[in-house]
Amino acid sequence: MSDHFEIVISCFLGADTPDHVLDELRWHLGSVEQRPAHLGEETAPYPLLYPDPEGRLPGGDVARLRLHRNATTADGRHEWGLYVRTCYVDDEMGEVGTVLDLIAPYVSGEGPRYGGGVRDILNGDLPGIITFADGGYAIGRW
């Protein structure tokens, strides 16, 4: 039997996040049907963050990207708010890294920033924490 993991990604992306990154995120989230032209089918055969309407998580899956007008950069530009809560089986956990690699360079703020968590929903293991810093990410123990 496979382990099932709740994945939460919660962060702000800077106003300077490139359009191709936002387009790819929208496709992965299921906000648009058309695969971005720069994203080949062999690279990403299916959306990675699409919320499953029959998901295993209490309250269901959530996937949202929106222009966050309450969060502004030092120069007054708005940031993008990204929030995802979904479930992955252990064989798919590498796909989480694909998403984190995509967004990490654009996460707002300096120094280590909270970015979400990982929790084994079947065994009740203590959650891991996702942090972003210096254009990268880490997943460590709580």
Secondary structure, DSSP 8 states (H G I E B T S, - for coil): ---EEEEEEEEEE-TT--HHHHHHHHHHHTS-SS--TTS-TTT-SS-SS---TT-SSTT--EEEEEEEEEEE-TTS-EEEEEEEEEEEEGGGHHHHHHHHHHHGGGB-SSS-EEEEEEEETTT----EEEEEETTEEEEEE-
